[in-house]
């Protein structure tokens, strides 16, 4: 989707459910809540990242590359396979590569083949769900086209069995029960463009948790397997990927946080396109309000339906609308230069704002004020900068020509809980590593 430059593939969540992958848990009865494992995938062009990370940003990968990976079970019996998908809070459809696929982009595991999947069924063009953004197509099938993450995918809607597992409603993750859910709607992509630049040869597609009726969240909720709440706590990067996993939690499995702040989720109707909008009111640097910023810079235009501010763990780095970014960047530069750091004369490995001679500088923090100062999201210094080279420290916030996106890099060590029934976003600082487990 163009307004996000769809950097959706950058933070990928894994639904690891098979004993062959040594992560086992059970799904509680309907409405009780369950949790799905989240695993990191901090791979870059040059290999895995080192252990001493100053943020979760990749060392040499350009903005938009995945840092987390997702595994979901598809099919049953001999046709049961696992696919890593990218978590998507914006797109309306879960999709993955399907045979035949042109080009066939390298991924982890074989590309899904509906021809050898007896329970797979194409959606008919006459199906009530085959309405915009989906369109009837030749052969009495229903086609889709998506541009999530700057990746274009085209194919046909179908339904098949998916397998979900997680912890019980107690949040303990004990047990090993798996729930198979048949006839879940997803997209079989036979053509993609740009996937090979972003998936690290691992990801097969996207997993949608938006408000759209065809998202997996909506479908699971309609079947009583999830309620209107989901939550995650992104943990810092690891030197050994998949060594530990966190959890994507649903319903009663979400831990209580009496100290959590909250802010309304806006534009909840059809015009929201399923995205999770919030109202950004102001931004502070080291606790001091940045002069020149106006709340109108962060607001969505109800007439054009452009602009606004959204939360998206699938976008790797926070993106500020250009007008606001330029003001924030100037304040960051002034703060760092006052402490003796020098701005790099040119972008470094794709990062716009970088500094030299920064070793003795006190790295600043940011605070995002929401909804008329009723909630404040504190972003600690180590989440605002990336050590790109031994000499260069780069600002982990980038400009956007259209809107503001709170990305995953700045969500680390904060629990986010989305309550779609109450239309509120709750967040609280947390040591997210405490909500991880060793992957045996």
N, C-alpha and C positions, 0 to 999 in steps of 0.2 A: 504494500500500500504506500503510495507515493508520499503522503504527508509524514510518514515516519521513516521514509527511505527504507522502510521495512527492515530494520536491523533486528528482526525478530529472532534470527537464528543464533544470536549471540549467547542467550542464556537458556540452556536446554535442561529439561527436567526428566529424570528417569523413573519410570514405573517398573521397578525390577521385581519380577514376580516368580521366576522359575527357580526351582531347586538347583537346576544346572548352573545357575548364576549365583547360588549360595546366598541369596537374600530371600528369606521366606517370612511371611506374615499372614494374618488372616483378615478378611473383611467381615465386619460385624453385620448383624441383621440390618435390614433397611432402617434408616433414620438414626441408627446408633452411632454412626461416624466410622471413618476408617482413615488410614494414612498410607501414602504411597512413597517409596524411597526416592530421594533426590541424590544423584551422583554427579560429581564434578568431572569436567572434561576440559582441562586447561591446556590443550594442545595448541602449539603454534607451528608456523612453517618450519622453524628450526628445531622442533621437538618440544618436549615437556618443559614447563617453567621450573625455575629453581625454587627451593623451599623458602627462601627469604624474600617474600613478596611484600611490597609496600602497598599493593592494592590487588584487586583481582584482574586488572587489565593485562592483556598479553604483552610479552616482551617485544615481539616484532610483528605480530599480526595486526592488520589494519582494523580500524573501528568496525564492529559488526561481526566479528568472528565468534564462534560459539565457545563458551566456557563451561557449560554444563551439558550433560547428555541424558536422554530419556529412553527407557526401554518399555515397550508395551507388548503383551502377548496377543497374537492374532491367530484365529483358527482353532482347531481341535484335532486330537489324535495325531495321525501322521502328517497332517498339514499345519500343525501348531508351530509357529515361528515367533521370533522376537525382533522388534524393530525399535531403533532409537528415534524419537521424535522431538522436535523443539516445542517447548511450551509457548503458547500463543494466546495472549489475553486480548487480542485485537481481531484476528481473523474469525470468520464465521464457520469455518469447516476444518475438521481434521482430515489431512490428506497424506498420501505417501506414494512413492514411485510404484508403478505396476507394469508388469509385462504386457505387451511390448512397450518399452520406454525409449524415446529418442530425444536427446542422447541418454544412454543408460549410465547414470552417474554412479561412480563407486560409492558404496555404502557398507555399513557393517551388516553382514548377512546377505542372503539372496534377495533379489527384488521379488516382491509379492507377485504371484501368478494366479489370477482368478480361475484360469482354465483347469487347474488341478486342485481347486478349492471347492468341494462339492456343495458347501452350504452358502457360498457367496451368491448373491443375487444382484443383478443390475436394477437400478431404480427405473421404472417405466416413465416415459414422457408424460403419461396421463396421471401420474401419482400426484396427490394434492400437495406434496412437498416440492414438486418441480415447478416452483415459481421464482421470480427474481429474488436473488441474483443468479439463480440457476435457470437454464433454458432447455426446452425440448430439442432433441437432436435426432439425427438419422438413426435408423435401426430401433426406433421406439425407446431410446435411452435419454437420460437427463444429463446435460453437460455442465461443467463448472469451469471457471477461470478465476485464478487468484494471483495477486502480485505481492503477497506477504514477503517481507524481509528483502525486498528488491530481488526476489526470486519469482519468476512467472511460472505458473503451473496450470496445465489444462488437461482435462480428462472427463471421466464420467462418475456420477454418484452411484454408490452401491451400498449394500449392507452385508455384515458378516459378524462372526462371533469374536468378541474381544475378551481377554482375561484380565481381571483386576485382583490385586491382593494388597494387603496392608496390615496395619495393626488393628487390634480391637478397639472398642470405644474407650477403653481405659487409657489409651496412649502408650501402653507398654510394648506393643508390637509382638506379643507372644503368640504362639500358635503357627499354623501353616495352612489354613484354609484359603482356598482360591475361589473367587466367584467368576463364572463364565457368563457373559452377557451377550445374548444373541441379537442379531438384527440391528446393530448399531450402524447408523448412517455415516459414511466417510467418503472421501474422494479418491478414486484411483487415477493418479496422474500418469498420462502416457507421453506427455511432452513437458519438459522443464527448460527454463533458461536462467542461468546464473547460479543454480544449486551447486555446481562443481566448485565455485569460488568460495563457498561459505560452509560447506558441510564437513570438511576435513576428512572426507571419505568415510564418514561414520553415519550421519543422519539420513534417514529415509524420507522425512517429511515433517509435518507440524501437528501438534496436539492442541486443539482449541478449547479454551476455558472462558470464552466470551459469553455475553448474554444471548447471543443469537440462538434461535430454536434448534439449529443443527449442530451447535457446539457439543462436545462430549459432556460438559458440565450440565447443560440443559437436558440432554437425553438421559443422563444418569439420575438427575433430580426427578425427572418425570417418572422414572421407574422405581423411585423410592430408595435408590442406592446412595444418594447424596442429598443433603439439604441445601439451603441457599447460602451456606458459608463455606469458604475454603481459606486456607492459611499456609504460609511458607515462611521460613527463616533461612535466608541465604548465608551459607558459611564461607569463610575465606578459602582461597585456592590452596591446593595441596601439591607437594612435590611429586606425590605418587597418586595419579588419578585413580578413582574408584577404590582407594584405600578405606574411605569412610563414606557413608551416605547420610543425608538428612531426610526430611519428610515433607511431603505435600499433604496437608491434613484437611479433612472434611468433617463438618458437623461436630459431634460431641468429642471427637478426638482432638479438637483444637484446645490447647492449654489456656487456662484463665490468666488474664493479665489485668489485675485491678488498677494498675497504674497506666494503662494504655490511654493514649489520646485518640480522638476520632475527628473525622471531618466528613461532610456529606459527599456522596457520589452523585454527580450531576448528570443531567441530560440522559435520563434512564429510558426514554421512549425510543421509538424506531429511528429517530434522527441521530441517535448516538452511535449507530453502526456497531453496537455491542461493546464499545470501548468504555474504560473506567475513568471518567473525567473527575478531576478535583479542581478546587478554586485556589490557585496560588495568589497570595495577597502581597507578599513582599519577600525580600531576601536580605540576610545580614551576613557580614564578614567579620569573624571573630566577635560576634555578638553585637556589632554596630551596624545599624541600618545603612544600606547602600543607597545614597542619594541619587535621585534621577529615575529610579524605577517606579512604574505606575501599575496599579492592579489591572488596568485595561490591557496592558501588554500580554497578560497571561489568559485573557478571557476568550471564550469561543464566540464567534459572530453567529448569532442565531439565524441571520438571513442567509449568509453564504455557507454556514456550517463549517467554517474553516477556523483554524486557530484553536485556542484552549490548551489545557494541561491534562495529561493523562499519566497513569501509573502503568509501567510495563516492564516486568522482569525479563522479557525477551529482548529488550533494547540494552546493549551492554553498558553504554555510558550515558549519563544524563545529557539531554539536549535542551538548550535554552533557545527560545525564539530569538532571532537575530538582534532585534532592537534591545532586548534585555541582556543578551550575551555580551554585546559590545561594552555595556556599562559595567557588568560584573568583571569582565576581563580587564578593563582599565584599573579597577580597584585591586584586583589580584596582582597585576604588574606593579602598581605603586607600592603595595605592601611588601612584595618580595624585593624590589629594588631598594627600598628603604633599609633592608637588612643586608645589602651587599650582593644579592644575587643579580646576575646579568641575563637579560632576555636573549635567547638564541636568535640569531639573525634570520633564520628560516625554519620552516616546519621540520620536525625530526621524525622520520619513519611514519609520516602521515599525521602526526600530532601537531596541531596548530600553534599552541602556546607552550614553549619549553624554556627552561632556565639552566644557566651555567653558574658555577661557583655558588651553589646553594647550600653547601654543607653546614654552614652555621646559622642558617635561617630557621625561624620558627614557622613551620608550615601552617597556614591559616585554616580555619574551619568555616563552614557555611551553615546557616540556619534558614530553612524555608518556612515562612509563615503562611498558614492556610486559613482561608475563610475568616477574614477580618481578625486575624491574630488569635483565633480560638484554639489552634493547634500548631505546634512548632516541631518540625522535623530537623533534628541536629545531625549534620554530616561531619564526622570526625576527620581530621586532617589526612590520615593515612588512606582514606577512601577518595580523596580529591586529587591525588597526584600519582603518576606512574613513574617509576625509575626505568626509563626506556633504554638508556645506556649508562655506563659508569659515570659519564659527565652530565647527562641530560635528565632533568626532572620535568615531566610534562603534566599539564593541567588535564584532568580526566573529565572535563565537561566541554561539550562542543556546541557550535551554533547550529540552529535549524532555521530554515527559511519560512517555516509555516507554523510550528507549534512547539510547546514545551513537553518534554517526556522525562519523567523520573525513572532513570535506568537502573539496571541491576547492580552496577558497580557501587552506586551510592545507597543501595538497599541492604548491603551486607551488615550483619549483626543488628538488624532490626526485624522484628516479627511483624508481618503485614497480614491482616485478616480482613477479608472482603465479606460483608454481610449484605447480600443482594436483597433480602427481604426488608431490612431496615434502610437500605440504600446508604450505608455508611462504610467507611474505611477506617479500621482501627490499626494503630501501630504503636510499638513499644520497643525500646532498646533491649537487646538480649544477646548473650554470648551464644551465637548459633551453633558453635561447635559442641555445646552441651546437649544439643538436640540432634546429635549424629551418632552413628554406630559403626563399628569396624565391619568392613565387608570381608567375610571369611573366605 
